[in-house]
Amino acid sequence: MHATLKGPWLETQVEQYLQENAIPLRLACNAADGFPRIVSVWFRYRQHRFYCVSHRDSQLVALLRDDEKVGFEVAPNEPPYCGVRGQGIAVLSNDGAGTELEQLLQRYLGSTESSLGSWLLTRRHEEVLISIEPRRIFSWDYRQRMSDV
């Protein structure tokens, strides 16, 4: 891992958490008006990077073209709370977006055989691959102190 790591989890625990939990990544981007935007996206974590896709005409892609700096969080909405958050640099590419989209459909829906999956795959050539290299990662884990919740 090339990122600065803080919090109770070791690098292996952070990587295991990010690879095993199929919950959306909350991605914060900077907008021209000075206010951040937060977008939830499906992701896969491998080789110390997050990989997501978005349509080439999406506001998310436009924001990332203007400013590559992002914040992120992967955490459940229900207690007991734990997760990973941080900051990183986003890189956009047309290469591999369709393949990554298929992998994301498998991860989050279990297959590509659904109306949503079929629709998304019809526009796979219009998707942009977003890879995020974390610079700082912070883990937190309140499961023990919330064990009776």
MARBA-6806 format. One record per residue (C-alpha): residue number from 1; x, y, z. Coordinates in Angstrom, 1 decimal. Last residue first. Layout:
N
{NUM; {X; Y; Z}}
...
END
This chain:
149
{149; {-26.5; -2.4; 19.9}}
{148; {-24.9; -4.6; 22.6}}
{147; {-21.6; -5.0; 20.7}}
{146; {-21.3; -1.2; 20.2}}
{145; {-18.0; -0.8; 21.9}}
{144; {-16.7; -3.9; 20.1}}
{143; {-18.1; -3.0; 16.7}}
{142; {-16.8; 0.6; 16.8}}
{141; {-14.1; 0.1; 14.1}}
{140; {-12.3; 2.9; 12.3}}
{139; {-10.0; 2.9; 9.4}}
{138; {-8.2; 5.9; 7.9}}
{137; {-6.6; 5.8; 4.5}}
{136; {-4.5; 8.6; 3.0}}
{135; {-3.1; 8.8; -0.6}}
{134; {-5.5; 6.4; -2.1}}
{133; {-5.1; 5.8; -5.9}}
{132; {-8.5; 5.9; -7.5}}
{131; {-9.2; 4.4; -10.8}}
{130; {-12.3; 5.6; -12.8}}
{129; {-13.1; 3.7; -16.0}}
{128; {-15.4; 5.6; -18.3}}
{127; {-18.5; 4.1; -19.8}}
{126; {-19.9; 4.9; -23.2}}
{125; {-18.8; 1.6; -24.8}}
{124; {-20.7; -0.2; -22.0}}
{123; {-23.9; 1.3; -23.2}}
{122; {-25.9; -1.9; -23.9}}
{121; {-24.2; -3.4; -20.8}}
{120; {-26.0; -0.9; -18.5}}
{119; {-29.3; -2.0; -19.9}}
{118; {-28.6; -5.7; -19.6}}
{117; {-27.4; -5.3; -16.0}}
{116; {-30.5; -3.2; -15.0}}
{115; {-32.8; -5.7; -16.7}}
{114; {-31.0; -8.6; -15.1}}
{113; {-28.6; -11.2; -16.3}}
{112; {-25.2; -9.6; -15.6}}
{111; {-24.8; -11.7; -12.5}}
{110; {-24.6; -11.6; -8.7}}
{109; {-26.0; -8.1; -8.5}}
{108; {-23.2; -6.2; -6.7}}
{107; {-20.1; -8.2; -7.5}}
{106; {-21.2; -9.7; -10.9}}
{105; {-22.4; -6.2; -12.0}}
{104; {-19.1; -4.7; -10.9}}
{103; {-17.2; -7.3; -12.9}}
{102; {-19.2; -6.6; -16.0}}
{101; {-18.6; -2.8; -15.6}}
{100; {-14.9; -3.5; -15.2}}
{99; {-14.9; -5.2; -18.6}}
{98; {-16.7; -2.3; -20.2}}
{97; {-14.4; 0.3; -18.6}}
{96; {-11.2; -1.4; -19.6}}
{95; {-9.7; 1.5; -21.6}}
{94; {-11.7; 4.7; -21.6}}
{93; {-9.6; 6.1; -18.8}}
{92; {-10.0; 8.5; -15.9}}
{91; {-7.6; 8.9; -13.0}}
{90; {-8.7; 9.8; -9.5}}
{89; {-6.3; 10.9; -6.8}}
{88; {-6.9; 10.0; -3.1}}
{87; {-8.4; 10.8; 0.2}}
{86; {-9.6; 8.7; 3.0}}
{85; {-12.3; 6.5; 4.6}}
{84; {-12.5; 2.9; 5.7}}
{83; {-15.2; 1.2; 7.8}}
{82; {-16.8; 0.3; 11.1}}
{81; {-20.1; 1.0; 12.7}}
{80; {-22.2; -1.5; 14.6}}
{79; {-24.6; -0.3; 13.4}}
{78; {-26.3; 0.2; 10.1}}
{77; {-25.3; 2.4; 7.2}}
{76; {-22.3; 0.3; 6.3}}
{75; {-19.0; 1.9; 5.5}}
{74; {-16.8; 2.6; 2.5}}
{73; {-15.7; 6.3; 2.4}}
{72; {-14.0; 8.4; -0.2}}
{71; {-12.4; 11.8; -0.7}}
{70; {-11.3; 13.0; -4.1}}
{69; {-8.6; 15.1; -5.9}}
{68; {-8.7; 14.7; -9.7}}
{67; {-10.3; 18.1; -10.3}}
{66; {-11.8; 19.3; -13.6}}
{65; {-12.0; 15.9; -15.3}}
{64; {-13.2; 14.4; -12.0}}
{63; {-16.1; 16.9; -11.9}}
{62; {-17.1; 16.0; -15.5}}
{61; {-16.9; 12.3; -14.8}}
{60; {-19.1; 12.7; -11.7}}
{59; {-21.6; 14.9; -13.6}}
{58; {-22.2; 12.0; -16.0}}
{57; {-21.6; 12.3; -19.7}}
{56; {-18.9; 9.5; -20.0}}
{55; {-21.1; 7.2; -17.9}}
{54; {-19.5; 6.0; -14.7}}
{53; {-17.2; 3.2; -13.8}}
{52; {-15.4; 2.3; -10.6}}
{51; {-12.0; 0.8; -9.6}}
{50; {-10.4; 1.5; -6.2}}
{49; {-6.7; 1.0; -6.0}}
{48; {-4.1; -0.9; -3.9}}
{47; {-3.7; -3.7; -6.4}}
{46; {-7.4; -4.5; -6.1}}
{45; {-10.5; -2.8; -4.8}}
{44; {-13.8; -3.1; -6.7}}
{43; {-16.3; -0.4; -6.7}}
{42; {-20.0; 0.5; -7.1}}
{41; {-20.7; 4.2; -6.8}}
{40; {-22.3; 6.6; -4.3}}
{39; {-21.8; 10.3; -5.2}}
{38; {-20.9; 13.1; -2.9}}
{37; {-20.4; 16.6; -4.3}}
{36; {-18.3; 19.2; -2.5}}
{35; {-19.1; 22.9; -2.6}}
{34; {-16.6; 25.4; -4.0}}
{33; {-18.8; 26.4; -6.9}}
{32; {-16.4; 24.7; -9.3}}
{31; {-17.1; 21.3; -7.7}}
{30; {-14.8; 19.1; -5.7}}
{29; {-15.5; 15.4; -5.5}}
{28; {-16.6; 13.1; -2.7}}
{27; {-17.0; 9.4; -3.4}}
{26; {-19.2; 7.2; -1.2}}
{25; {-18.2; 3.7; -2.2}}
{24; {-21.1; 1.3; -2.4}}
{23; {-21.4; -1.8; -0.3}}
{22; {-20.0; -5.1; -1.6}}
{21; {-17.8; -5.9; 1.4}}
{20; {-15.1; -8.6; 0.8}}
{19; {-12.4; -6.7; -1.1}}
{18; {-12.6; -3.5; 0.9}}
{17; {-12.6; -5.3; 4.3}}
{16; {-9.8; -7.6; 3.2}}
{15; {-7.6; -4.7; 2.1}}
{14; {-8.2; -2.8; 5.3}}
{13; {-7.4; -5.9; 7.4}}
{12; {-4.2; -6.6; 5.4}}
{11; {-3.1; -3.0; 5.9}}
{10; {-3.6; -3.3; 9.7}}
{9; {-6.7; -1.9; 11.3}}
{8; {-7.0; 0.4; 14.3}}
{7; {-6.6; 3.7; 12.5}}
{6; {-4.0; 5.3; 10.3}}
{5; {-2.6; 4.3; 6.9}}
{4; {-0.6; 6.6; 4.6}}
{3; {-1.1; 5.4; 1.1}}
{2; {1.4; 3.4; -1.0}}
{1; {0.0; 0.0; 0.0}}
END
